[in-house]
Amino acid sequence: MLLRHSPIKRKIRWVILLTSAAVLLFTFSAYFVYEVVTFRQTYARQLSVLAKIVANNSTAALAFNIEEDANEILLALKAEKHILAAALYDKHGNLFTHYSQSDAAPSLPRHLPQKQGSHHFEDSNLVVLEPVTQNNNALGMLYLKSDMDAMYDRLRLYATIGSVVIALSFVVAYVLSNRLQRSISRPVHALTRTAKVVSEQKDYSVRALKSGNDEIGYLTDAFNQMLAEIQAQNERIQSFNQELELTIEKRTHDLEAVNKELEAFSYSVSHDLRAPLRSINGFSRILLEDHGHVLGEEGVQTLNTIMRNGLRMGQLIDDLLAFSRLGKQSVTRLNLDMTSIAKTVTEELKGQYGNKTEVIIKQMPQIQGDSSMLRQVMQNLVSNALKYSMKKERPVVEIGSFKEHGEHVFYVKDNGAGFNMEYYNKLFGVFQRLHNGGEFEGTGVGLALVHRIITKHNGRIWAEAKENEGATFYFSIPSTKNETMLYE
């Protein structure tokens, strides 16, 4: 619709004007049709009456065949300016005499059949046939032909009057619509302005003015009630946010205090626990070297166990400190060659776990990440793969990667001891181990450390395994636009 996006004031005005115009046009059209029909009927009756009078006056002229008298009777029709032509026919239908309003020869029928009085319209003219009789004896026929200019003049007058009335009605309707539509458009405009203020300024304290108890008034009440509810909810939310900010501030303060205590505890663990461990290991070594021959085989074995556990305790302390420090450490992203990192880590670890393991390193992409953290991830995963596969007759470790769903996925696969997937939920927890400590050494912190590092890189880590058939550890790093893709 043309008025779909127009203001409501304009819509109401056009509705009133178009409705008024439609009613007026319909009324004038009906009246116009009525006038045409009634005028034709009335004029036909009037011309028929005139024809009867002329026919009665023409009886003597036709009866005695006096053409001059007949001409004088027809010439009397000059007074009727709309009579175009008139003619008298004898009883045999032959033209007796005629009259024409113009000098041109009239187009009159030469022979006219005998008919009773009748009229018909031909070529926008009215033709009347009236028999001339005397004592019920037919003497001839009168022919009258009249134009319809009187009707056309009258219709033109009506059209002029109708146009003037319609124009004045439009002016009156326009003035009245401007005044009457205000009772509808003003409340709507007020409601619209209030909604605009609320939308643009987010001020829910404003209210729309109610102008009446009609539907718009009900809508205004409902709108104001909605604003009141939103305002109340905002106030509750603001109050809750203030309370939440205070709570967060207090919790942050408490957390900072706890972090300071943890830092103090970490320092205590690092300093106070290491000194006794060093003493235990040192005196155990002295006792073994100086008095090992006196202790015997069982004593020497006991001292070796003490020293191994001391070393394991020291490693556990180092791993816990590294795990705690990682929470505060930020990620420094650099371009890293994961293939080079895997090769370096493998060379360092193969000497520790023996050189019989076959390590397959596939070409991997360059990514962006923290060098020391991702090196720690690769070191822990490769170390576990070498450790848990070293008891196999032909141990094999495979390191590679692939891209999936916008992420670089790296994997470290071995054919070693594997684990039972029923205990998978314990795999990345601190101090959680799925194998006996006497069978495979370890502190139970390494995979928890790897999980935290990958999480800080916005990645994922997961594993698949079967007991005595090996395990595969996967970790993903989201790809970026500046990385160089290198795959086989």
Secondary structure, DSSP 4 states (H G I P E B T S, - for coil): -TTTTS-HHHHHHHHHHHHHHHHHHHHHHHHHHHHHHHHHHHHHHHHHHHHHHHHHHTHHHHHTT-HHHHHHHHHGGGG-TTEEEEEEEETTSBEEEEEESSSSPP---SB-----SEEEEETTEEEEEEEEEETTEEEEEEEEEEE-HHHHHHHHHHHHHHHHHHHHHHHHHHHHHHHHTHHHHHHHHHHHHHHHHHHHH--TT--PPP--SSHHHHHHHHHHHHHHHHHHHHHHHHHHHHHHHHHHHHHHHHHHHHHHHHHHHHHHIIIIIHHHHHHHHHHHHHHHHHHHHHHHHHHHHHHHHHHHHHHHHHHHHHHHHHHHHHTTPPP--EEEEHHHHHHHHHHHHHHHH-S-SEEEE----EEEE-HHHHHHHHHHHHHHHHHHHTTSSS-EEEEEEEEETTEEEEEEEE-S----GGGGGGTTSTT--SS-TTTS---S-HHHHHHHHHHHTT--EEEEEETTTEEEEEEEEE--TTPPP---
